[in-house]
């Protein structure tokens, strides 16, 4: 084969191997979705067994989110240096070990440590699979596939939530939720080992020893002719955090990180506190879990809707509109509903728009950064941005503990969506500056 195989694959229909890679990454993000929200399903039981107050529970609920922030920022950069495949396998192993450790925890300290460790794997997985999906997709399907990859998170939360509700309704043991997640992560490990190749685009950008042989092995699986030599490199940024703040990328990175931080703060306020809010209304943990499942149905539908819409409409206005509508939705949720069906419907509608705003940012990130910086850029934005995922539950816990009502707490969290929308409105200006700085 002559020329650059990345360009050829981008312009051609997707081969079945590309579909398998994208599908497997979606499945791995489904595991992420369940592993992140396992603590939410287990929270009422933990609170009851250990007698911890809401403020302390808010800290526990945020521990894996802190781990995700660190994992996304640091491990994404490592994935740009050593490759996508080894990082995905390592992160999956960490997730399995962390879930089993959580099931065996004996108190707040050990549970918090286990969740922090699990979060490292989840954070690295999200940033690395996002890059992998972008690099195994053709131009026509890239935005849709990156969006579907993140939609896998909500799918896992729904299916895992149904399983968790069944487990809680049967045994009532919150530890069974973590055991279930650990087993599923362990089962996925051999599938990822045998099915995932290394990204061709990453190999060409990094050029490790044996890169040509690795590229040609993957090209053979894609039914493509081998390369005689690797294509010449265009100007590539060295993968580092410093490069993200070069004249070319600094303003874009700041705007995207701020937007993600603010939007994810709102998202995790809903996802982490719904079960406790419902239990405090007088319902049991299994019923609370079903409300969270309803919210995750909204998450999934919102992700699918924005992904499909990107095939016909401009992405950025769709994301901005979703964020603003999400602010309205969380305000309606904050009015409170004693009827569980009404609360489930309102939660699902609010989640639809809030998650559309979150998921829509991933294809924006994937197209903003080049291959040499893609996992680093995505990882940094969602890593530092995930500080919002930790801030949301903690601030909500403090507000609830100080006597704040549901409406007040919801509106405070909802301001994040307005900040995020403002950052994306400014993005074209930052991208123009980036072009001038090249």
Phi, psi and omega in degrees: 000135175260157177084194184263119181294335178297316179295317180298315180292327180293331184264352184259162172300153183287131176283159182300328177295320177299320178295319179297315180299313180298315181297319180292320177297322176298317179296321179294324176289334173296321175297319176305313183301316179289316183299322179294315186272359178304320181294330178292317178295324183276344189305314180301318179293320178297314180300319181289315184293319188257355177063040181266150182276176185294323181296316178294319179298322178300322178293315179300318181297338185263353189296315180290337177290324174296317177298321178297321179299312179294315181299316181296313185291317185272316185287328175301319178295321177296323179297328176287339182268321186243352177119160182283313189300309181298327180290319179298316180295319179294317181295321179296321177295317178298317180300315181297313180297319181295320180293319177295322179296321178297322180295334182260006184293150184244001180185181184300320183295310182292324178294317179298318179296318179296320180289324176299316179295315178301319181299327177302315180292318181296316181297316178295324180295315184298313182291322184285319178293328177298317177293317181299315180296317179300322185277343176257009179255151172277172184300321185294324187254002189299308182299318179296315183293320177297321178293316179296326178300315178288331176296337176302329177304311181291325178299315178296322179294323180291305183295316177294326179294321176297318177294318180296319178298321178294318179296316180292323179290335180273288184277331184074005184266114182296337180294332181296333179295316180289322177299317179301313179296321179296318180295316181295321178294320179294322179294326182287341186299310179296327178298315179294322181298317185273336188258334186270118170274172173282150178293128177298317182297321178293319179298318180292323180289322184272321182055056175288172177299132181080015183299319182298317179297318179295318178299315182293327175296317179290321177299323177296319178293337178267008180061039179243152178293149181287162176269145172280320177217159175291143179295155178296145180279137166279174179302121183238138176282138175290132183295108178198159176295325180301321181297329179292344179243024171288172179303328184288322190243351190303307185293322177298315181298318180296314181295315182293322179294317178297317180298315181293318178304311186291318182289321182289333175301315178293316182303311184282340170302311179296309188294327183273331188257347181305310181302316182292321178300316182291318179297321179294342175280353177110005180265164181271175186296323180295318177295321178297321178299325180290328175294320178295323175298317179300318177298322180285335169297317174300319177303311183296313181296322178296319179295315179296319182297315182288328177297314178292323181295331181293342178288343184234338186235161177294133189294311189301313177299326177298317181292316179299315178299321179296319181297315181294318178294327177297324176299316178298317182299318181290331175295318177295319176301321182293347177293336176082140181218125179285332180281127186293325179294315178299316180297321180296317181295313180297318179298319181295318181293315178298316181296326179307309184281323180296314182287329174301322177294322178291307186296323180297341180285335185294313175295331174298316179295316184297325181272346182282320186257141177288169184304321182295340180237007191296307180294325177297313181295310178300315182298317181295313182298312182282336178290303178293320178300329181289355167304328176295329179291330176279323181295318184306302180297323182292313179297318178299317179299318179294319179294317177298316182295331180272004176101006179294141179276171183299320182295314180300311182298319181295318180291323177298313178296324184293338178299338177301322181295323180291321177296315181299316180299321179297319179297319180289331174297328180275351187299316179303322177299317180293324180292325176296320176298323180296318179298317180296327184280352182296000000 
